[in-house]
Amino acid sequence: MNDFSKDILTGAVFITGLLGFISGEFIISSTLFASAAIASNVNMNRKRVKSGQLSCE
């Protein structure tokens, strides 16, 4: 999977979580929000390591 498709997938999970929150499915939407946040964080850290920037570790 390239970076663009990962970004699209993360955005789709976030939008699905937003729609679930609006419809009242709070447990499902919070799970989707959490998975989107974790996926976004993992993708950003991988992009940072690929570009040669230092991390906090």
N, C-alpha and C positions, 0 to 999 in steps of 0.2 A: 504494500500500500504506500502510495506516495503521500507527501505532506498535505497536498490539497484535498485528497479524498478523506484523510484523517480529520481535517478541519471541517469538512462538510458533514461527516458523521457526528462529530462533537456538536456542531450547530443543530443538527437534526434532533439529537437527543435532548438538547437544551430546549428547543422549541416544543418538542413533545412534552417535556416536563412542564413548560409554561401552560400549555393547553390542558394538561391534567390538573394543574393547580386551579385554573379558571373553572374547570368543570367540577371541582370538589374532591378529586382523588388525591388527598394530601399525602398519604403514605407512598403511593406510586410516584407522585411528582417529586417528593423529597429524595427518593431513591434515584430518580433520573437526574435531578440537579446535582446530587453528589457524584454520580458517575461522570457527568459532563465536566464537573470541576476537576476531578481526579485525572480524567483523560486529557483535559487541557493543560494541566500542570505537567503531566508526564511528557506531552508533546513539546511544550515550551522548554523543558529541561533537555530533551534530546536535541532540539534545534540549537540550544545554547552550547551544548557540548560539541556538536558538529561544527559550529562556527569558530570554535576555539576560545570562547570566553570562559573565564574562571567561574566556578560555582562556589557556593558557600561551604562546601565540604572541606 
